[in-house]
Amino acid sequence: MPKHLTLCLCTLLLACGSLAPGSTAAEPSAWGRDGQHHRVMQLTGRSVIAETMDLGEPGLSVGDAIVISDDLFQDSEKVGVHGGTCTVVRVGAVLLHCVVTFTLPDGQITTQGLVTPERAEEQIAVTGGTGIYTTAQGALTVFEEGEGQSRYTFDLLLSPSR
């Protein structure tokens, strides 16, 4: 695989979800309008799997995919894993569509969005979840810290269960 493609995909993997070791914090929750519960949660982690599938023409092409999985940490304690895929949707100015699921002790959080590999920070949508995250909506900010490590900040709105 060409060096540029490898660098691009490695950067993408970092932007999509490798986590960095170090301390993290979950801020206290607050109740918002319409009974929605606001919660900010920070996680760190380390890349476990980052496999590239060159599916189209040799080299970077539309449809190529990256399979990723990280271990997730909070306050240096492993609290879960995430896994997902990113698919190349544009080649000139590389753009990927990523779908990643985070598994935590109280449920799963699903995310998806378009990612530009050159950026150190990306924000993607929280699309739902399971367990206490069943009604989750909001945003996930991913900050790439380098060497297969990133920081995840979830800004969640959780509605009361019906």
Contact map, one row per residue, 1 for C-alpha under 8 A:
111011000000000000000000000000000000000000000000000000000110000000000000000000000000000000000000000000000000000000000000000000000000000000000000000000000000000000
111111000000000000000000000000000000000000000000000000000010000000000000000000000000000000000000000000000000000000000000000000000000000000000000000000000000000000
111111100000000000000000000000000000000000000000000000000000000000000000000000000000000000000000000000000000000000000000000000000000000000000000000000000000000000
011111110000000000000000000000000000000000000000000000000000000000000000000000000000000000000000000000000000000000000000000000000000000000000000000000000000000000
111111111000000000000000000000000000000000000000000000000011000000000000000000000000000000000000000000000000000000000000000000000000000000000000000000000000000000
111111111100000000000000000000000000000000000000000000000000000000000000000000000000000000000000000000000000000000000000000000000000000000000000000000000000000000
001111111110000000000000000000000000000000000000000000000000000000000000000000000000000000000000000000000000000000000000000000000000000000000000000000000000000000
000111111111000000000000000000000000000000000000000000000000000000000000000000000000000000000000000000000000000000001100000000000000000000000000000000000000000000
000011111111100000000000000000000000000000000000000100000000000001000000000000000000000000000000000000000000000000001000000000000000000000000000000000000000000000
000001111111110000000000000000000000000000000000010000000000000000000000000000000000000000000000000000000000000000000000000000000000000000000000000000000000000000
000000111111111000000000000000000000000000000000000000000000000000000000000000000000000000000000000000000000000000001100000000000000000000000000000000000000000000
000000011111111100000000000000000000000000000000000000000000000000000000000000000000000000000001000000000000000000111100000000000000000000000000000000000000000000
000000001111111111000000000000000000000000000000010000000000000001010000000000000000000000000000000000000000000000001000000000000000000000000000000100000000000000
000000000111111111100000000000000000000000000000000000000000000000000000000000000000000000000000000000000000000000000000000000000000000000000001110111000000000000
000000000011111111000000000000000000000000000000000000000000000000000000000000000000000000000000000000000000000000101011110000000000000000000111000001000000000000
000000000001111111000000000000000000000000000000000000000000000000000000000000000000010000000000010100000000000000100000000000000000000000000100000000000000000000
000000000000111111100000000000000000000000000010000000000000000000011100000000000100000000000000000000000000000000000000000000000000000000000100000001010000000000
000000000000111111110000000000000000000000001110000000000000000000001100000000000000000000000000000000000000000000000000000000000000000000000001000111100000000000
000000000000010011111000000000000000000000111110000000000000000000000111000000000000000000000000000000000000000000000000000000000000000000000001100111110000000000
000000000000000001111100000000000000000000011100000000000000000000000000000000000000000000000000000000000000000000000000000000000000000000000000100111100000000000
000000000000000000111110000000000000000000011100000000000000000000000000100100000000000000000000000000000000000000000000000000000000000000000000000010000000000000
000000000000000000011111000000000000000000010000000000000000000000000000001100000000000000000000000000000000000000000000000000000000000000000000000000000000000000
000000000000000000001111100000000000000000010000000000000000000000000000011100000000000000000000000000000000000000000000000000000000000000000000000000000000000000
000000000000000000000111110000000000000001110000000000000000000000000000111100000000000000000000000000000000000000000000000000000000000000000000000000000000000000
000000000000000000000011111000000000000011100000000000000000000000000000011000000000000000000000000000000000000000000000000000000000000000000000000000000000000000
000000000000000000000001111100000000001111000000000000000000000000000000000000000000000000000000000000000000000000000000000000000000000000000000000000000000000000
000000000000000000000000111110000000001110000000000000000000000000000000000000000000000000000000000000000000000000000000000000000000000000000000000000000000000000
000000000000000000000000011111000000001100000000000000000000000000000000000000000000000000000000000000000000000000000000000000000000000000000000000000000000000000
000000000000000000000000001111100000111100000000000000000000000000000000000000000000000000000000000000000000000000000000000000000000000000000000000000000000000000
000000000000000000000000000111110000111000000000000000000000000000000000000000000000000000000000000000000000000000000000000000000000000000000000000000000000000000
000000000000000000000000000011111011110000000000000000000000000000000000000000000000000000000000000000000000000000000000000000000000000000000000000000000000000000
000000000000000000000000000001111111110000000000000000000000000000000000000000000000000000000000000000000000000000000000000000000000000000000000000000000000000000
000000000000000000000000000000111111000000000000000000000000000000000000000000000000000000000000000000000000000000000000000000000000000000000000000000000000000000
000000000000000000000000000000011111000000000000000000000000000000000000000000000000000000000000000000000000000000000000000000000000000000000000000000000000000000
000000000000000000000000000000111111100000000000000000000000000000000000000000000000000000000000000000000000000000000000000000000000000000000000000000000000001100
000000000000000000000000000000111111110000000000000000000000000000000000000000000000000000000000000000000000000000000000000000000000000000000000000000000000111100
000000000000000000000000000011110011111000000000000000000000000000000000000000000000000000000000000000000000000000000000000000000000000000000000000000000001111100
000000000000000000000000000011110001111100000000000000000000000000000000000000000000000000000000000000000000000000000000000000000000000000000000000000000011110000
000000000000000000000000011111000000111110000000000000000000000000000000000000000000000000000000000000000000000000000000000000000000000000000000000000000111110000
000000000000000000000000011110000000011111000000000000000000000000000000000000000000000000000000000000000000000000000000000000000000000000000000000000001111000000
000000000000000000000000111000000000001111100000000000000000000000000000000000000000000000000000000000000000000000000000000000000000000000000000000000001110000000
000000000000000000000001110000000000000111110000000000000000000000000000010000000000000000000000000000000000000000000000000000000000000000000000000000111100000000
000000000000000000100001100000000000000011111000000000000000000000000001110000000000000000000000000000000000000000000000000000000000000000000000000000111000000000
000000000000000000111111000000000000000001111100000000000000000000000001110000000000000000000000000000000000000000000000000000000000000000000000000011110000000000
000000000000000001111000000000000000000000111110000000000000000000000111100000000000000000000000000000000000000000000000000000000000000000000000000011100000000000
000000000000000001111000000000000000000000011111000000000000000000000111000000000000000000000000000000000000000000000000000000000000000000000000000111000000000000
000000000000000011100000000000000000000000001111110000000000000000011110000000000000000000000000000000000000000000000000000000000000000000000000000110000000000000
000000000000000000000000000000000000000000000111110000000000000000011110000000000000000000000000000000000000000000000000000000000000000000000000000000000000000000
000000000000000000000000000000000000000000000011111000000000000000111100000000000000000000000000000000000000000000000000000000000000000000000000000000000000000000
000000000100100000000000000000000000000000000011111100000000000001111000000000000000000000000000000000000000000000000000000000000000000000000000000000000000000000
000000000000000000000000000000000000000000000000111110000000000001110000000000000000000000000000000000000000000000000000000000000000000000000000000000000000000000
000000001000000000000000000000000000000000000000011111000000000111100000000000000000000000000000000000000000000000000000000000000000000000000000000000000000000000
000000000000000000000000000000000000000000000000001111100000000111100000000000000000000000000000000000000000000000000000000000000000000000000000000000000000000000
000000000000000000000000000000000000000000000000000111111111100110000000000000000000000000000000000000000000000000000000000000000000000000000000000000000000000000
000000000000000000000000000000000000000000000000000011111100101110000000000000000000000000000000000000000000000000000000000000000000000000000000000000000000000000
000000000000000000000000000000000000000000000000000001111100111100000000000000000000000000000000000000000000000000000000000000000000000000000000000000000000000000
000000000000000000000000000000000000000000000000000001111111100000000000000000000000000000000000000000000000000000000000000000000000000000000000000000000000000000
100000000000000000000000000000000000000000000000000001111111100000000000000000000000000000000000000000000000000000000000000000000000000000000000000000000000000000
110010000000000000000000000000000000000000000000000001001111100000000000000000000000000000000000000000000000000000000000000000000000000000000000000000000000000000
000010000000000000000000000000000000000000000000000001001111110100000000000000000000000000100000000000000000000000000000000000000000000000000000000000000000000000
000000000000000000000000000000000000000000000000000001111111111100000000000000000000000101100000000000000000000000000000000000000000000000000000000000000000000000
000000000000000000000000000000000000000000000000000000010001111100000000000000000000001111100000000000000000000000000000000000000000000000000000000000000000000000
000000000000000000000000000000000000000000000000000000110000111110000000000000000000001110000000000000000000000000000000000000000000000000000000000000000000000000
000000000000000000000000000000000000000000000000000111110001111111000000000000000000001100000000000000000000000000000000000000000000000000000000000000000000000000
000000000000000000000000000000000000000000000000000111100000001111100000000000000000111100000000000000000000000000000000000000000000000000000000000000000000000000
000000001000100000000000000000000000000000000000011110000000000111110000000000000000111000000000000000000000000000000000000000000000000000000000000000000000000000
000000000000000000000000000000000000000000000000111110000000000011111000000000000011110000000000000000000000000000000000000000000000000000000000000000000000000000
000000000000100010000000000000000000000000000011111000000000000001111100000000000111100000000000000000000000000000000000000000000000000000000000000000000000000000
000000000000000011000000000000000000000000000011110000000000000000111110000000001111000000000000000000000000000000000000000000000000000000000000000000000000000000
000000000000000011100000000000000000000000001111100000000000000000011111000000001110000000000000000000000000000000000000000000000000000000000000000000000000000000
000000000000000000100000000000000000000000001111000000000000000000001111100001111100000000000000000000000000000000000000000000000000000000000000000000000000000000
000000000000000000100000000000000000000000111100000000000000000000000111110001111100000000000000000000000000000000000000000000000000000000000000000000000000000000
000000000000000000001001000000000000000000111000000000000000000000000011111111110000000000000000000000000000000000000000000000000000000000000000000000000000000000
000000000000000000000011100000000000000001110000000000000000000000000001111111100000000000000000000000000000000000000000000000000000000000000000000000000000000000
000000000000000000000111100000000000000000000000000000000000000000000000111110000000000000000000000000000000000000000000000000000000000000000000000000000000000000
000000000000000000001111000000000000000000000000000000000000000000000000111111000000000000000000000000000000000000000000000000000000000000000000000000000000000000
000000000000000000000000000000000000000000000000000000000000000000000000111111100000000000000000000000000000000000000000000000000000000000000000000000000000000000
000000000000000000000000000000000000000000000000000000000000000000000011110111110000000000000000000000000000000000000000000000000000000000000000000000000000000000
000000000000000000000000000000000000000000000000000000000000000000000011110011111000000000000000000000011000000000000000000000000000000000000000000000000000000000
000000000000000000000000000000000000000000000000000000000000000000000011100001111100000000000000000001111000000000000000000000000000000000000000000000000000000000
000000000000000000000000000000000000000000000000000000000000000000001111000000111110000000000000000001110000000000000000000000000000000000000000000000000000000000
000000000000000010000000000000000000000000000000000000000000000000011111000000011111000000000000000111100000000000000000000000000000000000000000000000000000000000
000000000000000000000000000000000000000000000000000000000000000000111100000000001111100000000000000111000000000000000000000000000000000000000000000000000000000000
000000000000000000000000000000000000000000000000000000000000000000111000000000000111110000000000011110000000000000000000000000000000000000000000000000000000000000
000000000000000000000000000000000000000000000000000000000000000011110000000000000011111000000000011100000000000000000000000000000000000000000000000000000000000000
000000000000000100000000000000000000000000000000000000000000000011100000000000000001111100000001111000000000000000000000000000000000000000000000000000000000000000
000000000000000000000000000000000000000000000000000000000000011111000000000000000000111110000001110000000000000000000000000000000000000000000000000000000000000000
000000000000000000000000000000000000000000000000000000000000111110000000000000000000011111100111100000000000000000000000000000000000000000000000000000000000000000
000000000000000000000000000000000000000000000000000000000000011000000000000000000000001111100111100000000000000000000000000000000000000000000000000000000000000000
000000000000000000000000000000000000000000000000000000000000110000000000000000000000000111111111000000000000000000000000000000000000000000000000000000000000000000
000000000000000000000000000000000000000000000000000000000001110000000000000000000000000111111110000000000000000000000000000000000000000000000000000000000000000000
000000000000000000000000000000000000000000000000000000000000000000000000000000000000000001111100000000000000000000000000000000000000000000000000000000000000000000
000000000000000000000000000000000000000000000000000000000000000000000000000000000000000001111110000000000000000000000000000000000000000000000000000000000000000000
000000000000000000000000000000000000000000000000000000000000000000000000000000000000000111111111000000000000000000011000000000000000000000000000000000000000000000
000000000000000000000000000000000000000000000000000000000000000000000000000000000000000111101111100000000000000001111000000000000000000000000000000000000000000000
000000000001000000000000000000000000000000000000000000000000000000000000000000000000011111000111110000000000000001111000000000000000000000000000000000000000000000
000000000000000000000000000000000000000000000000000000000000000000000000000000000000011110000011111000000000000111100000000000000000000000000000000000000000000000
000000000000000100000000000000000000000000000000000000000000000000000000000000000001111000000001111100000000000111100000000000000000000000000000000000000000000000
000000000000000000000000000000000000000000000000000000000000000000000000000000000001110000000000111110000000011110000000000000000000000000000000000000000000000000
000000000000000100000000000000000000000000000000000000000000000000000000000000000111100000000000011111000000011100000000000000000000000000000000000000000000000000
000000000000000000000000000000000000000000000000000000000000000000000000000000000111000000000000001111100001111000000000000000000000000000000000000000000000000000
000000000000000000000000000000000000000000000000000000000000000000000000000000011110000000000000000111110001110000000000000000000000000000000000000000000000000000
000000000000000000000000000000000000000000000000000000000000000000000000000000011100000000000000000011111011100000000000000000000000000000000000000000000000000000
000000000000000000000000000000000000000000000000000000000000000000000000000000111000000000000000000001111111100000000000000000000000000000000000000000000000000000
000000000000000000000000000000000000000000000000000000000000000000000000000000110000000000000000000000111110000000000000000000000000000000000000000000000000000000
000000000000000000000000000000000000000000000000000000000000000000000000000000000000000000000000000000011111000000000000000000000011100000000000000000000000000000
000000000000000000000000000000000000000000000000000000000000000000000000000000000000000000000000000000111111100000000000000000001111100000000000000000000000000000
000000000000000000000000000000000000000000000000000000000000000000000000000000000000000000000000000011110111110000000000000000001110100000000000000000000000000000
000000000000000000000000000000000000000000000000000000000000000000000000000000000000000000000000000011110011111000000000000001111100100100000000000000000000000000
000000000000000000000000000000000000000000000000000000000000000000000000000000000000000000000000001111000001111100000000000001111000000000000000000000000000000000
000000000000000000000000000000000000000000000000000000000000000000000000000000000000000000000000001110000000111110000000000111110000000000010000000000000000000000
000000000000000000000000000000000000000000000000000000000000000000000000000000000000000000000000111100000000011111000000000111100000000000000000000000000000000000
000000000000000000000000000000000000000000000000000000000000000000000000000000000000000000000000111000000000001111100000001110000000000000000000000000000000000000
000000000000000000000000000000000000000000000000000000000000000000000000000000000000000000000011110000000000000111110000000100000000000000000000000000000000000000
000000000001001100000000000000000000000000000000000000000000000000000000000000000000000000000011110000000000000011111000010100000000000000000000000000000000000000
000000000001000000000000000000000000000000000000000000000000000000000000000000000000000000000111000000000000000001111110010000000000000000000000000000000000000000
000000011011101000000000000000000000000000000000000000000000000000000000000000000000000000000111000000000000000000111111000000000000000000000000000000000000000000
000000010011000000000000000000000000000000000000000000000000000000000000000000000000000000000000000000000000000000011111000000000000000000000000000000000000000000
000000000000001000000000000000000000000000000000000000000000000000000000000000000000000000000000000000000000000000011111110000000000000000000000000000000000000000
000000000000001000000000000000000000000000000000000000000000000000000000000000000000000000000000000000000000000000001111110000000000000000000011100000000000000000
000000000000001000000000000000000000000000000000000000000000000000000000000000000000000000000000000000000000000000000011111000000000000000001111000000000000000000
000000000000001000000000000000000000000000000000000000000000000000000000000000000000000000000000000000000000000000110011111100000000000000001110000000000000000000
000000000000000000000000000000000000000000000000000000000000000000000000000000000000000000000000000000000000000010000000111110000000000000111100000000000000000000
000000000000000000000000000000000000000000000000000000000000000000000000000000000000000000000000000000000000001111100000011111000000000000111000000000000000000000
000000000000000000000000000000000000000000000000000000000000000000000000000000000000000000000000000000000000001110000000001111100000000011110000000000000000000000
000000000000000000000000000000000000000000000000000000000000000000000000000000000000000000000000000000000000111100000000000111110000000111110000000000000001000000
000000000000000000000000000000000000000000000000000000000000000000000000000000000000000000000000000000000000111100000000000011111000000111000000000000000000000000
000000000000000000000000000000000000000000000000000000000000000000000000000000000000000000000000000000000000111000000000000001111100111110000000000000000000000000
000000000000000000000000000000000000000000000000000000000000000000000000000000000000000000000000000000000011110000000000000000111111111100000000000000000000000000
000000000000000000000000000000000000000000000000000000000000000000000000000000000000000000000000000000000011100000000000000000011111111000000000000000000000000000
000000000000000000000000000000000000000000000000000000000000000000000000000000000000000000000000000000000111000000000000000000001111110000000000000000000000000000
000000000000000000000000000000000000000000000000000000000000000000000000000000000000000000000000000000000110000000000000000000001111111000000000000000000000000000
000000000000000000000000000000000000000000000000000000000000000000000000000000000000000000000000000000000111100000000000000000011111111100000000000000000000010000
000000000000000000000000000000000000000000000000000000000000000000000000000000000000000000000000000000000000000000000000000000011111111100000000000000000000010000
000000000000000000000000000000000000000000000000000000000000000000000000000000000000000000000000000000000000000000000000000000011101111110000000000000000000111110
000000000000000000000000000000000000000000000000000000000000000000000000000000000000000000000000000000000000100000000000000001111000111111000000000000000001111000
000000000000000000000000000000000000000000000000000000000000000000000000000000000000000000000000000000000000000000000000000011110000001111100000000000000001110000
000000000000000000000000000000000000000000000000000000000000000000000000000000000000000000000000000000000000000000000000000011100000000111110000000000000111100000
000000000000000000000000000000000000000000000000000000000000000000000000000000000000000000000000000000000000000000000000001111000000000011111000000000000111000000
000000000000000000000000000000000000000000000000000000000000000000000000000000000000000000000000000000000000001000000000001111000000000001111100000000011110000000
000000000000000000000000000000000000000000000000000000000000000000000000000000000000000000000000000000000000000000000000111100000000000000111110000000011100000000
000000000000001110000000000000000000000000000000000000000000000000000000000000000000000000000000000000000000000000000000111000000000000000011111000001111000000000
000000000000001000000000000000000000000000000000000000000000000000000000000000000000000000000000000000000000000000000001110000000000000000001111100001110000000000
000000000000011001100000000000000000000000000000000000000000000000000000000000000000000000000000000000000000000000000001100000000000000000000111110011100000000000
000000000000010000110000000000000000000000000000000000000000000000000000000000000000000000000000000000000000000000000001000000000000000000000011111111100000000000
000000000000010000000000000000000000000000000000000000000000000000000000000000000000000000000000000000000000000000000000000000000000000000000001111111000000000000
000000000000000000000000000000000000000000000000000000000000000000000000000000000000000000000000000000000000000000000000000000000000000000000000111110000000000000
000000000000110001110000000000000000000000000110000000000000000000000000000000000000000000000000000000000000000000000000000000000000000000000000111111000000000000
000000000000010001111000000000000000000000011110000000000000000000000000000000000000000000000000000000000000000000000000000000000000000000000001111111100000000000
000000000000011011110000000000000000000000011100000000000000000000000000000000000000000000000000000000000000000000000000000000000000000000000111110111110000000000
000000000000000001110000000000000000000001111000000000000000000000000000000000000000000000000000000000000000000000000000000000000000000000000111100011111000000000
000000000000000010100000000000000000000001110000000000000000000000000000000000000000000000000000000000000000000000000000000000000000000000011110000001111100000000
000000000000000000000000000000000000000111100000000000000000000000000000000000000000000000000000000000000000000000000000000000000000000000011100000000111110000000
000000000000000000000000000000000000001111000000000000000000000000000000000000000000000000000000000000000000000000000000000000000000000001111000000000011111000000
000000000000000000000000000000000000011110000000000000000000000000000000000000000000000000000000000000000000000000000000000000000000000001110000000000001111100000
000000000000000000000000000000000000111100000000000000000000000000000000000000000000000000000000000000000000000000000000000001000000000111100000000000000111110000
000000000000000000000000000000000001111000000000000000000000000000000000000000000000000000000000000000000000000000000000000000000000001111000000000000000011111000
000000000000000000000000000000000001111000000000000000000000000000000000000000000000000000000000000000000000000000000000000000000000111110000000000000000001111100
000000000000000000000000000000000011100000000000000000000000000000000000000000000000000000000000000000000000000000000000000000000000001100000000000000000000111110
000000000000000000000000000000000011100000000000000000000000000000000000000000000000000000000000000000000000000000000000000000000000001000000000000000000000011111
000000000000000000000000000000000000000000000000000000000000000000000000000000000000000000000000000000000000000000000000000000000000001000000000000000000000001111
000000000000000000000000000000000000000000000000000000000000000000000000000000000000000000000000000000000000000000000000000000000000000000000000000000000000000111
